Amino acid sequence: MKTDTIVSTPKIVTVPARAWLVVALLCVVGCLNYLDRIMITTMRESIKAAIPMTDAQFGLLTAVFLWIYGLLSPYAGFLADRFNRSRVIIGSLFVWSLVTWLTAHATTFEELLLTRALMGISEACYIPAAMALIVDYHRGPTRSLATGIHLAGVMIGQSLGFLGGMIAENRDWSTAFSVFGLVGIGYAVVLALFLRDAPRPVEDETVLTRTEKPVRFGEAVRNLFSKPAFSLLLLFWALLGVVGWLVVGWLPTFYQEHFNLPQSQAGLYATGYFHTAALVGVLVGGALTDRISRNNPRGRILVPALALCIAAPAIFLASTTPVLAVAIVGFICFAFTRVFADTNMMPILCLIADERYRATGYGILNLGSCIVGGLSLYAGGALRDAQVSFSQLFQIATVLLLICAATLFWLKSQTRLTSSEQ
């Protein structure tokens, strides 16, 4: 039975001159977003030397951030739908940068835990608002590439996390938080001068003046879940999150144990090669999707579905081969193709959700991903304790990838064409 989900036939859309400026500005914010949250994990020994704590307490610093970040994501997205997106972004950047700076002045575990909780609250407001603002500016032929470029900025922030550990070794653990906190506060001032919400399309103005009402959270959630396609998308994103966290969390250990590699070499293969391939993947995936969607409106769903059909056998081969070079190539192929889904998530959501509720919808997807991400990391550890091999774990990931691809093909089949916006 067909759902009410609709997409449009291709049409010519003029991209505003400011559209790429907005993407460039948000790339820097995305980089700071992930750098500020992840660098604490690279300075474990320095922090524990300055503030005595157990390993469980140190793990709680990351866990409490993830829990709060995930739980608040839907409401944080609603704020971007209800109010000015650019102001939500600027406010989020300013507050989390201030919290980053305050982290440098924490002297007890309790104070450090509080700053991580506050960072979870403030950072939750950024991603849904940023993704919604980007697709507001990029309404068709450049939408997937624009979101891909922004994700590239996020990945660069992840890759630069090592700076925290490097600065902590050479100076003090608090120095990195002071420096990047002040950088973020200064950049928030820059955004206040240049970042603006996208102008509404001329053809929408008359309709909006007659029909637009204030967005309400409960109404937004009900509207999103009234569409079966949104539930399908949430299932897809959750399952893909299981695979992502499982591979990223355990890949270094897999290289060490499966190929008897030293920690440094295993880390290079599991992060340096892997994340570089993912960075290229979001850009290539975005550009390829935009090109195909010009002639096939369902291309934004089709391209990531086909990419996952490549990623699944790649991870299976990589996890079962006894040849190191084959494993490296397989995981690089997986990293490159899996992120085609990341760069198309918001564009796909635009095909499904009411324009008024896009940021709220992305926040709900974020919540699902965070919940299953934490559970999958725990489950992976429990399975390892039960003597389940990494090859078996990654074979489970292979099956989940095929289910994700099938879910997208199902979603594609439920999508009908009309004259509405892509």
TAKATA-V267702 format. One record per pair of residues at least 12 apart in sequence whose C-alpha atoms are under 10 Angstrom apart, sorted by the first residue. I is the first residue (numbers start at 1). J is the second residue. Records with the same first field share a line. If there is no record, write none. Layout:
I=J  J
//
This chain:
1=413  414
2=228  229  411  413  414  415  416
3=227  228  229  411  413  414  415  416
4=226  227  228  229  352  414  415  416
5=227  228  229  230  351  352  353  354  411  412  414  415  416  417  418
6=350  351  352  353  414  415  416  417  418  419  420  421  422
7=297  298  348  350  351  352  415  416  417  418  419  420  421  422
8=296  297  298  351  415  416  417  418  419  420  421  422
9=293  294  295  296  297  298  416  417  418  419  420  421  422
10=140  141  293  294  295  296  297  417  418  419  420  421  422
11=140  141  294  295  297  419  420  421  422
12=139  140  141  294
13=138  139  140  141  142  421  422
14=137  138  139  140  141  142
15=137  138  139  140  141  142  143
16=137  138  139  198  199
17=137
18=137  194  195  196  198
19=133  134  135  136  137  138  139  142  146  198
20=134  137  138  142  146  149
21=194  195
22=86  130  133  134  137  146  150  191  194  195  196  197  198
23=130  131  133  134  135  137  138  146  147  148  149  150  153
24=146  149  150  153
25=150  153  187  190  191  194  195
26=89  126  127  130  131  133  134  149  150  151  153  154  191  195
27=130  147  149  150  151  152  153  154  155  156  157
28=150  153  154  156  157  184  187
29=89  90  93  126  127  130  150  153  154  157  184  187  188  191
30=93  126  127  130  150  151  152  153  154  155  156  157  158
31=150  151  152  153  154  155  156  157  158  159  160  161
32=93  96  97  153  154  156  157  158  160  161  180  181  183  184  187
33=92  93  96  97  119  123  124  126  127  153  154  157  158  184
34=123  153  154  155  156  157  158  159  160  161
35=154  155  156  157  158  159  160  161  162  163  164  180
36=96  97  99  100  101  119  123  157  158  160  161  164  176  177  180  181  184
37=62  65  66  96  100  116  119  120  123  157  158  161
38=62  157  158  159  160  161  162  164
39=157  158  159  160  161  162  163  164  165  166  176  177
40=58  61  62  116  161  162  164  165  168  173  174  176  177
41=58  59  61  62  161  162  164  165
42=161  162  163  164  165  166  168  173
43=161  162  163  164  165  166  167  168  169  172  173  174  176
44=58  59  164  165  168  173
45=165  168  169  173
46=165  168  169  172  173  174
47=109  112  165  168  172  173  174
48=109  173
49=173
50=107  108  172  173  174
51=106  107  108  109  112
52=107  108  109
53=108  109
54=109
57=109  110  113
58=109  112  113
60=113  116
61=109  110  112  113  114  115  116  117
62=113  116  117  120
63=116  117  374
64=113  114  116  117  118  119  120
65=113  114  115  116  117  118  119  120  121  123  124
66=116  117  119  120  121  124  367  370  371  373  374
67=117  120  121  367  370  371  374
68=116  117  118  119  120  121  122  123  124  367  370
69=117  118  119  120  121  122  123  124  125  363  366  367  370
70=120  121  124  363  364  365  366  367  368  369  370  371
71=120  121  124  363  364  366  367  368  370  371
72=120  121  122  123  124  125  363  364  366  367
73=120  121  123  124  125  126  127  128  359  360  361  362  363  364  365  366  367  368  370
74=124  125  128  217  221  359  360  361  362  363  364  365  366  367  368
75=124  125  128  217  218  221  359  360  361  363  364
76=88  92  121  122  123  124  125  126  127  128  129  359  360  362  363  364
77=124  125  126  127  128  129  130  131  132  217  357  358  359  360  361  362  363  364  366
78=125  128  129  215  216  217  218  220  221  356  357  358  359  360  361  362  363  364
79=125  128  129  215  216  217  359  360
80=125  126  127  128  129  130  132  133  356  357  358  359  360
81=128  129  132  133  214  215  216  217  220  355  356  357  358  359  360  361
82=213  214  215  216  217  356  357  359  360
83=214  215
84=129  133  196  197
85=125  126  128  129  130  131  132  133  136  195  196  197  198  359
86=126  129  130  132  133  191  192  194  195  196  197  198
87=129  191  192  195  196  197
88=122  125  126  128  129  130
89=122  123  125  126  127  128  129  130  133  188  191  192  195
90=125  126  185  187  188  189  190  191  192  195
91=122  123  125  126  188  191  192
92=119  121  122  123  124  125  126  127  129  188
93=122  123  125  126  181  184  185  186  187  188  189  191
94=122  123  181  182  183  184  185  186  187  188  189  191
95=118  119  121  122  123  181  184  185  188
96=115  116  118  119  120  121  122  123  124  125  126  181  184  185
97=119  122  123  177  178  179  180  181  182  183  184  185  186  187  188
98=115  119  122  177  178  180  181  182  183  184  185
99=114  115  116  117  118  119  122  177  178  181
100=115  116  118  119  174  176  177  178  179  180  181  182  184  185
101=115  174  175  176  177  178  179  180  181  182  183  184  185
102=115  174  177  178  181
103=115  116  119  174  176  177  178  181
104=172  173  174  175  176  177  178  179  181
105=174  175  177  178
106=174
124=363  366  367
125=359  363
126=359  363
127=151  154  359  362  363  366
128=346  358  359  360  361  362  363  364  365  366
129=358  359  360  362  363
130=147  150  359
131=146  147  150  151  345  346  347  358  359  362
132=147  346  347  350  355  356  357  358  359  360  361  362
133=196  197  198  358  359
134=146  147  150  197  198  346  347
135=147  198  346  347  350  358
136=197  198  199  200  201  350  355  358
137=197  198  199  200  201
138=198  347
139=201  347  350  421  422
140=290  293  294  297  347  421  422
141=287  289  290  291  292  293  294  422
142=286  287  289  290  291  293  294
143=286  287  289  290  300  343  344  346  347  422
144=282  283  284  285  286  287  288  289  290  291  293  300  340  342  343  344  345  346  347  348
145=282  283  284  285  286  287  288  289  290  291  343  344  347
146=282  283  286  287  290  343  344
147=282  283  286  342  343  344  345  346  347
148=279  280  281  282  283  284  285  286  287  339  340  341  342  343  344  345
149=279  280  282  283  284  286  287  343
150=282  283  343
151=278  279  282  283  339  342  343
152=276  278  279  280  281  282  283  343
153=279
154=279
155=275  276  278  279  282
156=275  276  279
158=275
159=271  272  275  276
163=176
164=176  177  180
212=356
213=356
214=356
215=356  357
216=357
217=357  360
219=357
220=353  354  356  357  358  359  360  361
221=357  360  361  364
223=353  354  357  361
224=352  353  354  357  358  360  361  364
225=353  361
226=353
227=352  353  354
228=352  411  414
229=349  351  352  353  408  410  411  412  414  415
230=348  349  351  352  353  361  365  411
231=365
232=404  407  408  410  411
233=345  348  349  352  365  404  407  408  411
234=361  362  364  365  366  367  368  369
235=365  368  369  404  407
236=341  365  368  369  400  401  403  404  405  406  407  408  411
237=341  342  345  365  366  368  369  372  404  407
238=365  366  367  368  369  370  371  372  373  404
239=368  369  372  373  376  397  400  401  403  404
240=308  338  341  342  369  372  373  397  400  401  403  404  405
241=366  368  369  370  371  372  373  374  376
242=369  370  371  372  373  374  375  376  377  379  380  397  400  401
243=338  372  373  376  377  393  394  396  397  398  399  400  401  404
244=335  338  339  369  373  376  377  397  401
245=369  370  372  373  374  375  376  377  380
246=373  374  375  376  377  378  379  380  381  393  394  396  397
247=270  315  331  334  335  377  380  390  393  394  397
248=270  271  274  275  335  377
249=270  373  376  377  380  381
250=270  377  380  381  390  393  394
251=266  267  269  270  271  274  319  331  390  394
252=264  265  266  267  268  269  270  271
253=266  267  270  390
254=266  270  319  389  390  391  394
255=267  269  270  319  324  327  328  390
256=270
257=389  390
258=319  320  321  322  323  324  389  390  391
259=322  323  324  327
261=324
269=327  328  329  331  332
270=328  331  332
273=328  329  331  332  335
274=328  329  331  332  333  334  335  336
275=332  335  336
276=332  335  336
277=331  332  333  334  335  336  337  339
278=332  333  334  335  336  337  338  339  340
279=335  336  339
280=335  336  337  339
281=332  333  334  335  336  337  338  339  340  341  342  343
282=335  336  337  338  339  340  341  342  343  344
283=336  339  340  343
284=336  337  339  340  343
285=300  303  304  307  336  337  338  339  340  341  342  343  344
286=300  303  304  339  340  341  342  343  344
287=343
288=300  303  340
289=301  302  303  304  340  343  344
290=303  344
293=422
294=422
297=351  415  416  417  422
298=348  351  411  412  413  415  416  417  422
299=344  348  412
300=340  341  343  344  345  346  347  348  349  351  412  422
301=340  341  344  345  347  348  349  351  405  408  409  410  411  412  413  415
302=341  405  408  409  411  412
303=337  340  341  344  408
304=337  338  339  340  341  342  343  344  345  404  405  408  409
305=337  338  340  341  401  402  404  405  406  407  408  409  410  412
306=337  338  340  341  405  406  408  409
307=333  334  336  337  338  339  340  341  405
308=334  337  338  339  340  341  398  401  402  403  404  405  406  408
309=337  338  398  401  402  403  404  405  406
310=333  334  336  337  338  401  402  405
311=330  331  332  333  334  335  336  337  338  339  398  401  402  405
312=330  333  334  337  338  394  395  397  398  399  400  401  402  403  404  405
313=330  333  334  395  398  399  401  402
314=326  327  329  330  331  332  333  334  335  337  398
315=327  328  329  330  331  332  333  334  335  391  394  395  397  398  401
316=330  331  334  391  392  394  395  396  397  398  399
317=329  330  331  391  394  395  398
318=330  331  332  333  334  391  394  395
319=331  390  391  392  393  394  395  398
320=390  391  392  394  395
321=391
338=401
341=404  405  408
345=362  365
346=358  359  361  362  365
347=422
348=411  412  422
349=361  362  365
350=362  421  422
351=415  420  421  422
352=411  415  422
355=421
380=393
//
